[in-house]
Amino acid sequence: MRGNRESTWLVVARCLAIVRRVRQGPPPDWRGLAEAVRAEVGENAYGNAKGQALHKRVENDLARIRKHLGIEIRYSRKEKGYIIVRD
């Protein structure tokens, strides 16, 4: 997938890749989420972001997932990774 890092379609593709990865298990950390996005969407999914900048972009995508898709994905200390929180 090509295009601007924050184009609507690229953001949607990243968010869907995150949801799919969390559903697959085992619970990934934020690096695992970023790897899954890059594997599915493409190496340029997050541009050249590394370290804290990459972590922030993954967190922004998680916030988008909560806000726009209504899927609550949170980090679980017990599971040592991100899980879908069900009410």
PDB file of N, CA, C and O in Angstrom:
ATOM      1  N   MET A   1       0.852  -1.163   0.000  1.00  0.00           N
ATOM      2  CA  MET A   1       0.000   0.000   0.000  1.00  0.00           C
ATOM      3  C   MET A   1       0.902   1.232   0.000  1.00  0.00           C
ATOM      4  O   MET A   1       1.884   1.289   0.741  1.00  0.00           O
ATOM      5  N   ARG A   2       0.574   2.191  -0.812  1.00  0.00           N
ATOM      6  CA  ARG A   2       1.366   3.403  -0.903  1.00  0.00           C
ATOM      7  C   ARG A   2       0.537   4.598  -0.507  1.00  0.00           C
ATOM      8  O   ARG A   2      -0.690   4.537  -0.439  1.00  0.00           O
ATOM      9  N   GLY A   3       1.237   5.692  -0.248  1.00  0.00           N
ATOM     10  CA  GLY A   3       0.519   6.919   0.042  1.00  0.00           C
ATOM     11  C   GLY A   3       1.048   7.623   1.259  1.00  0.00           C
ATOM     12  O   GLY A   3       1.998   7.180   1.905  1.00  0.00           O
ATOM     13  N   ASN A   4       0.412   8.726   1.555  1.00  0.00           N
ATOM     14  CA  ASN A   4       0.745   9.524   2.711  1.00  0.00           C
ATOM     15  C   ASN A   4       0.541   8.701   3.979  1.00  0.00           C
ATOM     16  O   ASN A   4      -0.448   7.977   4.096  1.00  0.00           O
ATOM     17  N   ARG A   5       1.470   8.806   4.927  1.00  0.00           N
ATOM     18  CA  ARG A   5       1.418   8.029   6.163  1.00  0.00           C
ATOM     19  C   ARG A   5       0.075   8.153   6.862  1.00  0.00           C
ATOM     20  O   ARG A   5      -0.428   7.178   7.421  1.00  0.00           O
ATOM     21  N   GLU A   6      -0.505   9.335   6.834  1.00  0.00           N
ATOM     22  CA  GLU A   6      -1.749   9.558   7.552  1.00  0.00           C
ATOM     23  C   GLU A   6      -2.968   9.650   6.634  1.00  0.00           C
ATOM     24  O   GLU A   6      -4.005  10.176   7.039  1.00  0.00           O
ATOM     25  N   SER A   7      -2.858   9.148   5.408  1.00  0.00           N
ATOM     26  CA  SER A   7      -4.027   9.134   4.543  1.00  0.00           C
ATOM     27  C   SER A   7      -5.103   8.268   5.196  1.00  0.00           C
ATOM     28  O   SER A   7      -4.791   7.331   5.930  1.00  0.00           O
ATOM     29  N   THR A   8      -6.338   8.576   4.933  1.00  0.00           N
ATOM     30  CA  THR A   8      -7.446   7.865   5.553  1.00  0.00           C
ATOM     31  C   THR A   8      -7.357   6.363   5.334  1.00  0.00           C
ATOM     32  O   THR A   8      -7.524   5.593   6.279  1.00  0.00           O
ATOM     33  N   TRP A   9      -7.098   5.939   4.114  1.00  0.00           N
ATOM     34  CA  TRP A   9      -7.054   4.507   3.821  1.00  0.00           C
ATOM     35  C   TRP A   9      -5.883   3.827   4.497  1.00  0.00           C
ATOM     36  O   TRP A   9      -6.008   2.688   4.946  1.00  0.00           O
ATOM     37  N   LEU A  10      -4.762   4.493   4.576  1.00  0.00           N
ATOM     38  CA  LEU A  10      -3.603   3.910   5.249  1.00  0.00           C
ATOM     39  C   LEU A  10      -3.870   3.758   6.744  1.00  0.00           C
ATOM     40  O   LEU A  10      -3.506   2.744   7.339  1.00  0.00           O
ATOM     41  N   VAL A  11      -4.497   4.746   7.345  1.00  0.00           N
ATOM     42  CA  VAL A  11      -4.845   4.669   8.763  1.00  0.00           C
ATOM     43  C   VAL A  11      -5.825   3.520   8.995  1.00  0.00           C
ATOM     44  O   VAL A  11      -5.663   2.757   9.948  1.00  0.00           O
ATOM     45  N   VAL A  12      -6.825   3.386   8.149  1.00  0.00           N
ATOM     46  CA  VAL A  12      -7.798   2.292   8.275  1.00  0.00           C
ATOM     47  C   VAL A  12      -7.095   0.951   8.150  1.00  0.00           C
ATOM     48  O   VAL A  12      -7.354   0.044   8.942  1.00  0.00           O
ATOM     49  N   ALA A  13      -6.216   0.808   7.177  1.00  0.00           N
ATOM     50  CA  ALA A  13      -5.495  -0.449   6.979  1.00  0.00           C
ATOM     51  C   ALA A  13      -4.640  -0.791   8.200  1.00  0.00           C
ATOM     52  O   ALA A  13      -4.585  -1.948   8.619  1.00  0.00           O
ATOM     53  N   ARG A  14      -3.973   0.216   8.768  1.00  0.00           N
ATOM     54  CA  ARG A  14      -3.161  -0.025   9.971  1.00  0.00           C
ATOM     55  C   ARG A  14      -4.034  -0.481  11.131  1.00  0.00           C
ATOM     56  O   ARG A  14      -3.698  -1.435  11.833  1.00  0.00           O
ATOM     57  N   CYS A  15      -5.147   0.198  11.326  1.00  0.00           N
ATOM     58  CA  CYS A  15      -6.041  -0.138  12.439  1.00  0.00           C
ATOM     59  C   CYS A  15      -6.601  -1.544  12.294  1.00  0.00           C
ATOM     60  O   CYS A  15      -6.658  -2.290  13.272  1.00  0.00           O
ATOM     61  N   LEU A  16      -7.009  -1.912  11.106  1.00  0.00           N
ATOM     62  CA  LEU A  16      -7.535  -3.262  10.887  1.00  0.00           C
ATOM     63  C   LEU A  16      -6.457  -4.318  11.100  1.00  0.00           C
ATOM     64  O   LEU A  16      -6.740  -5.397  11.619  1.00  0.00           O
ATOM     65  N   ALA A  17      -5.227  -4.016  10.704  1.00  0.00           N
ATOM     66  CA  ALA A  17      -4.116  -4.947  10.923  1.00  0.00           C
ATOM     67  C   ALA A  17      -3.879  -5.144  12.421  1.00  0.00           C
ATOM     68  O   ALA A  17      -3.598  -6.257  12.865  1.00  0.00           O
ATOM     69  N   ILE A  18      -3.990  -4.079  13.188  1.00  0.00           N
ATOM     70  CA  ILE A  18      -3.825  -4.182  14.642  1.00  0.00           C
ATOM     71  C   ILE A  18      -4.923  -5.058  15.238  1.00  0.00           C
ATOM     72  O   ILE A  18      -4.641  -5.944  16.045  1.00  0.00           O
ATOM     73  N   VAL A  19      -6.160  -4.818  14.848  1.00  0.00           N
ATOM     74  CA  VAL A  19      -7.275  -5.616  15.379  1.00  0.00           C
ATOM     75  C   VAL A  19      -7.067  -7.089  15.040  1.00  0.00           C
ATOM     76  O   VAL A  19      -7.239  -7.954  15.899  1.00  0.00           O
ATOM     77  N   ARG A  20      -6.703  -7.378  13.802  1.00  0.00           N
ATOM     78  CA  ARG A  20      -6.479  -8.774  13.409  1.00  0.00           C
ATOM     79  C   ARG A  20      -5.367  -9.408  14.243  1.00  0.00           C
ATOM     80  O   ARG A  20      -5.499 -10.547  14.693  1.00  0.00           O
ATOM     81  N   ARG A  21      -4.283  -8.678  14.448  1.00  0.00           N
ATOM     82  CA  ARG A  21      -3.148  -9.229  15.206  1.00  0.00           C
ATOM     83  C   ARG A  21      -3.537  -9.496  16.654  1.00  0.00           C
ATOM     84  O   ARG A  21      -3.169 -10.533  17.207  1.00  0.00           O
ATOM     85  N   VAL A  22      -4.267  -8.589  17.274  1.00  0.00           N
ATOM     86  CA  VAL A  22      -4.671  -8.789  18.666  1.00  0.00           C
ATOM     87  C   VAL A  22      -5.603  -9.997  18.770  1.00  0.00           C
ATOM     88  O   VAL A  22      -5.520 -10.756  19.736  1.00  0.00           O
ATOM     89  N   ARG A  23      -6.471 -10.180  17.809  1.00  0.00           N
ATOM     90  CA  ARG A  23      -7.415 -11.310  17.828  1.00  0.00           C
ATOM     91  C   ARG A  23      -6.709 -12.646  17.662  1.00  0.00           C
ATOM     92  O   ARG A  23      -7.185 -13.663  18.168  1.00  0.00           O
ATOM     93  N   GLN A  24      -5.577 -12.660  16.959  1.00  0.00           N
ATOM     94  CA  GLN A  24      -4.857 -13.912  16.704  1.00  0.00           C
ATOM     95  C   GLN A  24      -4.225 -14.495  17.966  1.00  0.00           C
ATOM     96  O   GLN A  24      -4.186 -15.713  18.140  1.00  0.00           O
ATOM     97  N   GLY A  25      -3.726 -13.617  18.849  1.00  0.00           N
ATOM     98  CA  GLY A  25      -3.008 -14.083  20.018  1.00  0.00           C
ATOM     99  C   GLY A  25      -1.681 -14.714  19.616  1.00  0.00           C
ATOM    100  O   GLY A  25      -1.493 -14.996  18.433  1.00  0.00           O
ATOM    101  N   PRO A  26      -0.776 -14.944  20.514  1.00  0.00           N
ATOM    102  CA  PRO A  26      -0.816 -14.449  21.887  1.00  0.00           C
ATOM    103  C   PRO A  26      -0.718 -12.930  21.922  1.00  0.00           C
ATOM    104  O   PRO A  26      -0.330 -12.308  20.932  1.00  0.00           O
ATOM    105  N   PRO A  27      -1.069 -12.328  23.058  1.00  0.00           N
ATOM    106  CA  PRO A  27      -1.083 -10.864  23.133  1.00  0.00           C
ATOM    107  C   PRO A  27       0.280 -10.247  22.797  1.00  0.00           C
ATOM    108  O   PRO A  27       1.285 -10.577  23.427  1.00  0.00           O
ATOM    109  N   PRO A  28       0.312  -9.356  21.809  1.00  0.00           N
ATOM    110  CA  PRO A  28       1.574  -8.717  21.432  1.00  0.00           C
ATOM    111  C   PRO A  28       1.838  -7.456  22.249  1.00  0.00           C
ATOM    112  O   PRO A  28       0.912  -6.846  22.784  1.00  0.00           O
ATOM    113  N   ASP A  29       3.104  -7.073  22.340  1.00  0.00           N
ATOM    114  CA  ASP A  29       3.422  -5.759  22.889  1.00  0.00           C
ATOM    115  C   ASP A  29       3.305  -4.751  21.745  1.00  0.00           C
ATOM    116  O   ASP A  29       2.942  -5.127  20.631  1.00  0.00           O
ATOM    117  N   TRP A  30       3.608  -3.477  22.004  1.00  0.00           N
ATOM    118  CA  TRP A  30       3.435  -2.469  20.953  1.00  0.00           C
ATOM    119  C   TRP A  30       4.357  -2.728  19.772  1.00  0.00           C
ATOM    120  O   TRP A  30       4.005  -2.425  18.632  1.00  0.00           O
ATOM    121  N   ARG A  31       5.527  -3.283  20.031  1.00  0.00           N
ATOM    122  CA  ARG A  31       6.452  -3.602  18.928  1.00  0.00           C
ATOM    123  C   ARG A  31       5.865  -4.686  18.026  1.00  0.00           C
ATOM    124  O   ARG A  31       6.001  -4.642  16.804  1.00  0.00           O
ATOM    125  N   GLY A  32       5.208  -5.662  18.660  1.00  0.00           N
ATOM    126  CA  GLY A  32       4.554  -6.718  17.898  1.00  0.00           C
ATOM    127  C   GLY A  32       3.420  -6.183  17.046  1.00  0.00           C
ATOM    128  O   GLY A  32       3.192  -6.659  15.934  1.00  0.00           O
ATOM    129  N   LEU A  33       2.706  -5.190  17.569  1.00  0.00           N
ATOM    130  CA  LEU A  33       1.644  -4.561  16.781  1.00  0.00           C
ATOM    131  C   LEU A  33       2.238  -3.840  15.579  1.00  0.00           C
ATOM    132  O   LEU A  33       1.727  -3.959  14.465  1.00  0.00           O
ATOM    133  N   ALA A  34       3.317  -3.094  15.800  1.00  0.00           N
ATOM    134  CA  ALA A  34       3.959  -2.374  14.699  1.00  0.00           C
ATOM    135  C   ALA A  34       4.490  -3.348  13.646  1.00  0.00           C
ATOM    136  O   ALA A  34       4.361  -3.093  12.448  1.00  0.00           O
ATOM    137  N   GLU A  35       5.086  -4.464  14.083  1.00  0.00           N
ATOM    138  CA  GLU A  35       5.584  -5.475  13.147  1.00  0.00           C
ATOM    139  C   GLU A  35       4.449  -6.064  12.326  1.00  0.00           C
ATOM    140  O   GLU A  35       4.588  -6.263  11.119  1.00  0.00           O
ATOM    141  N   ALA A  36       3.322  -6.345  12.979  1.00  0.00           N
ATOM    142  CA  ALA A  36       2.173  -6.908  12.272  1.00  0.00           C
ATOM    143  C   ALA A  36       1.644  -5.928  11.233  1.00  0.00           C
ATOM    144  O   ALA A  36       1.298  -6.326  10.121  1.00  0.00           O
ATOM    145  N   VAL A  37       1.582  -4.658  11.590  1.00  0.00           N
ATOM    146  CA  VAL A  37       1.112  -3.635  10.653  1.00  0.00           C
ATOM    147  C   VAL A  37       2.060  -3.571   9.463  1.00  0.00           C
ATOM    148  O   VAL A  37       1.612  -3.570   8.316  1.00  0.00           O
ATOM    149  N   ARG A  38       3.340  -3.519   9.716  1.00  0.00           N
ATOM    150  CA  ARG A  38       4.309  -3.431   8.613  1.00  0.00           C
ATOM    151  C   ARG A  38       4.279  -4.679   7.738  1.00  0.00           C
ATOM    152  O   ARG A  38       4.449  -4.587   6.523  1.00  0.00           O
ATOM    153  N   ALA A  39       4.064  -5.841   8.344  1.00  0.00           N
ATOM    154  CA  ALA A  39       3.986  -7.083   7.564  1.00  0.00           C
ATOM    155  C   ALA A  39       2.751  -7.100   6.673  1.00  0.00           C
ATOM    156  O   ALA A  39       2.812  -7.567   5.536  1.00  0.00           O
ATOM    157  N   GLU A  40       1.640  -6.597   7.179  1.00  0.00           N
ATOM    158  CA  GLU A  40       0.383  -6.643   6.426  1.00  0.00           C
ATOM    159  C   GLU A  40       0.211  -5.460   5.487  1.00  0.00           C
ATOM    160  O   GLU A  40      -0.233  -5.630   4.351  1.00  0.00           O
ATOM    161  N   VAL A  41       0.554  -4.271   5.944  1.00  0.00           N
ATOM    162  CA  VAL A  41       0.278  -3.048   5.189  1.00  0.00           C
ATOM    163  C   VAL A  41       1.468  -2.629   4.333  1.00  0.00           C
ATOM    164  O   VAL A  41       1.299  -2.090   3.240  1.00  0.00           O
ATOM    165  N   GLY A  42       2.659  -2.879   4.833  1.00  0.00           N
ATOM    166  CA  GLY A  42       3.863  -2.519   4.098  1.00  0.00           C
ATOM    167  C   GLY A  42       4.881  -1.862   5.006  1.00  0.00           C
ATOM    168  O   GLY A  42       4.524  -1.277   6.029  1.00  0.00           O
ATOM    169  N   GLU A  43       6.117  -1.955   4.645  1.00  0.00           N
ATOM    170  CA  GLU A  43       7.211  -1.416   5.461  1.00  0.00           C
ATOM    171  C   GLU A  43       7.058   0.076   5.742  1.00  0.00           C
ATOM    172  O   GLU A  43       7.533   0.559   6.770  1.00  0.00           O
ATOM    173  N   ASN A  44       6.409   0.806   4.855  1.00  0.00           N
ATOM    174  CA  ASN A  44       6.257   2.248   5.019  1.00  0.00           C
ATOM    175  C   ASN A  44       4.979   2.647   5.751  1.00  0.00           C
ATOM    176  O   ASN A  44       4.600   3.818   5.743  1.00  0.00           O
ATOM    177  N   ALA A  45       4.315   1.681   6.382  1.00  0.00           N
ATOM    178  CA  ALA A  45       3.041   1.959   7.053  1.00  0.00           C
ATOM    179  C   ALA A  45       3.169   3.058   8.101  1.00  0.00           C
ATOM    180  O   ALA A  45       2.245   3.849   8.288  1.00  0.00           O
ATOM    181  N   TYR A  46       4.297   3.109   8.777  1.00  0.00           N
ATOM    182  CA  TYR A  46       4.536   4.142   9.782  1.00  0.00           C
ATOM    183  C   TYR A  46       5.676   5.066   9.378  1.00  0.00           C
ATOM    184  O   TYR A  46       6.287   5.717  10.225  1.00  0.00           O
ATOM    185  N   GLY A  47       5.954   5.118   8.100  1.00  0.00           N
ATOM    186  CA  GLY A  47       7.036   5.967   7.635  1.00  0.00           C
ATOM    187  C   GLY A  47       8.361   5.497   8.216  1.00  0.00           C
ATOM    188  O   GLY A  47       8.604   4.295   8.320  1.00  0.00           O
ATOM    189  N   ASN A  48       9.203   6.421   8.589  1.00  0.00           N
ATOM    190  CA  ASN A  48      10.515   6.099   9.152  1.00  0.00           C
ATOM    191  C   ASN A  48      10.517   6.137  10.677  1.00  0.00           C
ATOM    192  O   ASN A  48      11.581   6.182  11.294  1.00  0.00           O
ATOM    193  N   ALA A  49       9.342   6.121  11.284  1.00  0.00           N
ATOM    194  CA  ALA A  49       9.254   6.238  12.743  1.00  0.00           C
ATOM    195  C   ALA A  49       9.948   5.067  13.429  1.00  0.00           C
ATOM    196  O   ALA A  49       9.829   3.912  13.019  1.00  0.00           O
ATOM    197  N   LYS A  50      10.678   5.409  14.489  1.00  0.00           N
ATOM    198  CA  LYS A  50      11.366   4.400  15.313  1.00  0.00           C
ATOM    199  C   LYS A  50      11.212   4.788  16.765  1.00  0.00           C
ATOM    200  O   LYS A  50      10.883   5.932  17.079  1.00  0.00           O
ATOM    201  N   GLY A  51      11.448   3.845  17.645  1.00  0.00           N
ATOM    202  CA  GLY A  51      11.466   4.129  19.077  1.00  0.00           C
ATOM    203  C   GLY A  51      10.179   4.755  19.581  1.00  0.00           C
ATOM    204  O   GLY A  51       9.082   4.274  19.299  1.00  0.00           O
ATOM    205  N   GLN A  52      10.335   5.843  20.337  1.00  0.00           N
ATOM    206  CA  GLN A  52       9.187   6.510  20.948  1.00  0.00           C
ATOM    207  C   GLN A  52       8.214   7.067  19.910  1.00  0.00           C
ATOM    208  O   GLN A  52       7.003   7.060  20.134  1.00  0.00           O
ATOM    209  N   ALA A  53       8.722   7.544  18.789  1.00  0.00           N
ATOM    210  CA  ALA A  53       7.836   8.073  17.745  1.00  0.00           C
ATOM    211  C   ALA A  53       6.951   6.952  17.189  1.00  0.00           C
ATOM    212  O   ALA A  53       5.766   7.167  16.938  1.00  0.00           O
ATOM    213  N   LEU A  54       7.516   5.769  16.998  1.00  0.00           N
ATOM    214  CA  LEU A  54       6.740   4.630  16.517  1.00  0.00           C
ATOM    215  C   LEU A  54       5.724   4.209  17.581  1.00  0.00           C
ATOM    216  O   LEU A  54       4.568   3.929  17.266  1.00  0.00           O
ATOM    217  N   HIS A  55       6.159   4.165  18.829  1.00  0.00           N
ATOM    218  CA  HIS A  55       5.253   3.807  19.921  1.00  0.00           C
ATOM    219  C   HIS A  55       4.069   4.765  19.957  1.00  0.00           C
ATOM    220  O   HIS A  55       2.931   4.326  20.121  1.00  0.00           O
ATOM    221  N   LYS A  56       4.313   6.043  19.808  1.00  0.00           N
ATOM    222  CA  LYS A  56       3.245   7.057  19.807  1.00  0.00           C
ATOM    223  C   LYS A  56       2.268   6.825  18.655  1.00  0.00           C
ATOM    224  O   LYS A  56       1.058   6.958  18.835  1.00  0.00           O
ATOM    225  N   ARG A  57       2.774   6.487  17.493  1.00  0.00           N
ATOM    226  CA  ARG A  57       1.886   6.246  16.341  1.00  0.00           C
ATOM    227  C   ARG A  57       1.012   5.012  16.560  1.00  0.00           C
ATOM    228  O   ARG A  57      -0.166   5.007  16.200  1.00  0.00           O
ATOM    229  N   VAL A  58       1.592   3.970  17.151  1.00  0.00           N
ATOM    230  CA  VAL A  58       0.791   2.779  17.468  1.00  0.00           C
ATOM    231  C   VAL A  58      -0.289   3.152  18.485  1.00  0.00           C
ATOM    232  O   VAL A  58      -1.443   2.748  18.339  1.00  0.00           O
ATOM    233  N   GLU A  59       0.076   3.919  19.509  1.00  0.00           N
ATOM    234  CA  GLU A  59      -0.904   4.357  20.513  1.00  0.00           C
ATOM    235  C   GLU A  59      -1.999   5.208  19.877  1.00  0.00           C
ATOM    236  O   GLU A  59      -3.166   5.086  20.248  1.00  0.00           O
ATOM    237  N   ASN A  60      -1.640   6.061  18.931  1.00  0.00           N
ATOM    238  CA  ASN A  60      -2.646   6.869  18.224  1.00  0.00           C
ATOM    239  C   ASN A  60      -3.613   5.978  17.458  1.00  0.00           C
ATOM    240  O   ASN A  60      -4.816   6.235  17.439  1.00  0.00           O
ATOM    241  N   ASP A  61      -3.090   4.933  16.828  1.00  0.00           N
ATOM    242  CA  ASP A  61      -3.962   4.001  16.111  1.00  0.00           C
ATOM    243  C   ASP A  61      -4.882   3.266  17.085  1.00  0.00           C
ATOM    244  O   ASP A  61      -6.054   3.046  16.778  1.00  0.00           O
ATOM    245  N   LEU A  62      -4.366   2.884  18.252  1.00  0.00           N
ATOM    246  CA  LEU A  62      -5.213   2.230  19.255  1.00  0.00           C
ATOM    247  C   LEU A  62      -6.332   3.160  19.703  1.00  0.00           C
ATOM    248  O   LEU A  62      -7.460   2.713  19.914  1.00  0.00           O
ATOM    249  N   ALA A  63      -6.034   4.448  19.852  1.00  0.00           N
ATOM    250  CA  ALA A  63      -7.070   5.426  20.215  1.00  0.00           C
ATOM    251  C   ALA A  63      -8.105   5.542  19.101  1.00  0.00           C
ATOM    252  O   ALA A  63      -9.298   5.657  19.382  1.00  0.00           O
ATOM    253  N   ARG A  64      -7.674   5.514  17.856  1.00  0.00           N
ATOM    254  CA  ARG A  64      -8.617   5.557  16.722  1.00  0.00           C
ATOM    255  C   ARG A  64      -9.526   4.337  16.726  1.00  0.00           C
ATOM    256  O   ARG A  64     -10.724   4.445  16.464  1.00  0.00           O
ATOM    257  N   ILE A  65      -8.955   3.186  17.021  1.00  0.00           N
ATOM    258  CA  ILE A  65      -9.738   1.947  17.066  1.00  0.00           C
ATOM    259  C   ILE A  65     -10.821   2.061  18.133  1.00  0.00           C
ATOM    260  O   ILE A  65     -11.973   1.693  17.900  1.00  0.00           O
ATOM    261  N   ARG A  66     -10.448   2.572  19.300  1.00  0.00           N
ATOM    262  CA  ARG A  66     -11.437   2.747  20.380  1.00  0.00           C
ATOM    263  C   ARG A  66     -12.527   3.733  19.964  1.00  0.00           C
ATOM    264  O   ARG A  66     -13.717   3.472  20.143  1.00  0.00           O
ATOM    265  N   LYS A  67     -12.109   4.858  19.413  1.00  0.00           N
ATOM    266  CA  LYS A  67     -13.053   5.930  19.089  1.00  0.00           C
ATOM    267  C   LYS A  67     -13.955   5.592  17.912  1.00  0.00           C
ATOM    268  O   LYS A  67     -15.168   5.791  17.988  1.00  0.00           O
ATOM    269  N   HIS A  68     -13.392   5.090  16.837  1.00  0.00           N
ATOM    270  CA  HIS A  68     -14.151   4.925  15.595  1.00  0.00           C
ATOM    271  C   HIS A  68     -14.715   3.519  15.388  1.00  0.00           C
ATOM    272  O   HIS A  68     -15.738   3.356  14.722  1.00  0.00           O
ATOM    273  N   LEU A  69     -14.059   2.508  15.951  1.00  0.00           N
ATOM    274  CA  LEU A  69     -14.541   1.138  15.762  1.00  0.00           C
ATOM    275  C   LEU A  69     -15.217   0.589  17.010  1.00  0.00           C
ATOM    276  O   LEU A  69     -15.879  -0.448  16.959  1.00  0.00           O
ATOM    277  N   GLY A  70     -15.051   1.284  18.128  1.00  0.00           N
ATOM    278  CA  GLY A  70     -15.682   0.833  19.364  1.00  0.00           C
ATOM    279  C   GLY A  70     -15.075  -0.444  19.921  1.00  0.00           C
ATOM    280  O   GLY A  70     -15.727  -1.165  20.677  1.00  0.00           O
ATOM    281  N   ILE A  71     -13.835  -0.729  19.553  1.00  0.00           N
ATOM    282  CA  ILE A  71     -13.145  -1.921  20.047  1.00  0.00           C
ATOM    283  C   ILE A  71     -12.133  -1.459  21.091  1.00  0.00           C
ATOM    284  O   ILE A  71     -11.247  -0.655  20.800  1.00  0.00           O
ATOM    285  N   GLU A  72     -12.272  -1.969  22.288  1.00  0.00           N
ATOM    286  CA  GLU A  72     -11.414  -1.567  23.400  1.00  0.00           C
ATOM    287  C   GLU A  72     -10.197  -2.491  23.447  1.00  0.00           C
ATOM    288  O   GLU A  72     -10.297  -3.637  23.884  1.00  0.00           O
ATOM    289  N   ILE A  73      -9.062  -1.988  22.999  1.00  0.00           N
ATOM    290  CA  ILE A  73      -7.815  -2.740  23.048  1.00  0.00           C
ATOM    291  C   ILE A  73      -6.930  -2.044  24.072  1.00  0.00           C
ATOM    292  O   ILE A  73      -6.617  -0.861  23.941  1.00  0.00           O
ATOM    293  N   ARG A  74      -6.536  -2.791  25.083  1.00  0.00           N
ATOM    294  CA  ARG A  74      -5.729  -2.243  26.172  1.00  0.00           C
ATOM    295  C   ARG A  74      -4.564  -3.183  26.481  1.00  0.00           C
ATOM    296  O   ARG A  74      -4.613  -4.381  26.203  1.00  0.00           O
ATOM    297  N   TYR A  75      -3.518  -2.600  27.065  1.00  0.00           N
ATOM    298  CA  TYR A  75      -2.384  -3.407  27.500  1.00  0.00           C
ATOM    299  C   TYR A  75      -2.747  -4.106  28.804  1.00  0.00           C
ATOM    300  O   TYR A  75      -3.257  -3.478  29.732  1.00  0.00           O
ATOM    301  N   SER A  76      -2.484  -5.396  28.872  1.00  0.00           N
ATOM    302  CA  SER A  76      -2.734  -6.185  30.079  1.00  0.00           C
ATOM    303  C   SER A  76      -1.389  -6.569  30.691  1.00  0.00           C
ATOM    304  O   SER A  76      -0.581  -7.259  30.068  1.00  0.00           O
ATOM    305  N   ARG A  77      -1.167  -6.114  31.909  1.00  0.00           N
ATOM    306  CA  ARG A  77       0.066  -6.506  32.601  1.00  0.00           C
ATOM    307  C   ARG A  77       0.092  -8.008  32.848  1.00  0.00           C
ATOM    308  O   ARG A  77       1.140  -8.649  32.763  1.00  0.00           O
ATOM    309  N   LYS A  78      -1.074  -8.554  33.155  1.00  0.00           N
ATOM    310  CA  LYS A  78      -1.166  -9.994  33.409  1.00  0.00           C
ATOM    311  C   LYS A  78      -0.770 -10.789  32.165  1.00  0.00           C
ATOM    312  O   LYS A  78      -0.011 -11.754  32.251  1.00  0.00           O
ATOM    313  N   GLU A  79      -1.289 -10.374  31.016  1.00  0.00           N
ATOM    314  CA  GLU A  79      -1.019 -11.074  29.758  1.00  0.00           C
ATOM    315  C   GLU A  79       0.288 -10.613  29.101  1.00  0.00           C
ATOM    316  O   GLU A  79       0.800 -11.265  28.192  1.00  0.00           O
ATOM    317  N   LYS A  80       0.812  -9.487  29.573  1.00  0.00           N
ATOM    318  CA  LYS A  80       2.040  -8.886  29.032  1.00  0.00           C
ATOM    319  C   LYS A  80       1.909  -8.555  27.551  1.00  0.00           C
ATOM    320  O   LYS A  80       2.825  -8.771  26.757  1.00  0.00           O
ATOM    321  N   GLY A  81       0.737  -8.023  27.207  1.00  0.00           N
ATOM    322  CA  GLY A  81       0.489  -7.639  25.832  1.00  0.00           C
ATOM    323  C   GLY A  81      -0.889  -7.019  25.698  1.00  0.00           C
ATOM    324  O   GLY A  81      -1.627  -6.883  26.674  1.00  0.00           O
ATOM    325  N   TYR A  82      -1.218  -6.647  24.478  1.00  0.00           N
ATOM    326  CA  TYR A  82      -2.496  -6.001  24.199  1.00  0.00           C
ATOM    327  C   TYR A  82      -3.579  -7.036  23.975  1.00  0.00           C
ATOM    328  O   TYR A  82      -3.381  -8.031  23.278  1.00  0.00           O
ATOM    329  N   ILE A  83      -4.733  -6.781  24.584  1.00  0.00           N
ATOM    330  CA  ILE A  83      -5.887  -7.668  24.478  1.00  0.00           C
ATOM    331  C   ILE A  83      -7.129  -6.845  24.182  1.00  0.00           C
ATOM    332  O   ILE A  83      -7.158  -5.638  24.417  1.00  0.00           O
ATOM    333  N   ILE A  84      -8.154  -7.512  23.663  1.00  0.00           N
ATOM    334  CA  ILE A  84      -9.457  -6.874  23.489  1.00  0.00           C
ATOM    335  C   ILE A  84     -10.210  -7.027  24.796  1.00  0.00           C
ATOM    336  O   ILE A  84     -10.386  -8.133  25.308  1.00  0.00           O
ATOM    337  N   VAL A  85     -10.652  -5.892  25.328  1.00  0.00           N
ATOM    338  CA  VAL A  85     -11.379  -5.869  26.604  1.00  0.00           C
ATOM    339  C   VAL A  85     -12.855  -5.972  26.291  1.00  0.00           C
ATOM    340  O   VAL A  85     -13.407  -5.170  25.538  1.00  0.00           O
ATOM    341  N   ARG A  86     -13.479  -6.963  26.876  1.00  0.00           N
ATOM    342  CA  ARG A  86     -14.914  -7.160  26.691  1.00  0.00           C
ATOM    343  C   ARG A  86     -15.617  -6.791  27.983  1.00  0.00           C
ATOM    344  O   ARG A  86     -15.134  -7.077  29.079  1.00  0.00           O
ATOM    345  N   ASP A  87     -16.765  -6.150  27.835  1.00  0.00           N
ATOM    346  CA  ASP A  87     -17.542  -5.768  29.025  1.00  0.00           C
ATOM    347  C   ASP A  87     -18.212  -6.963  29.646  1.00  0.00           C
ATOM    348  O   ASP A  87     -18.905  -6.828  30.654  1.00  0.00           O
TER     349      ASP A  87
END
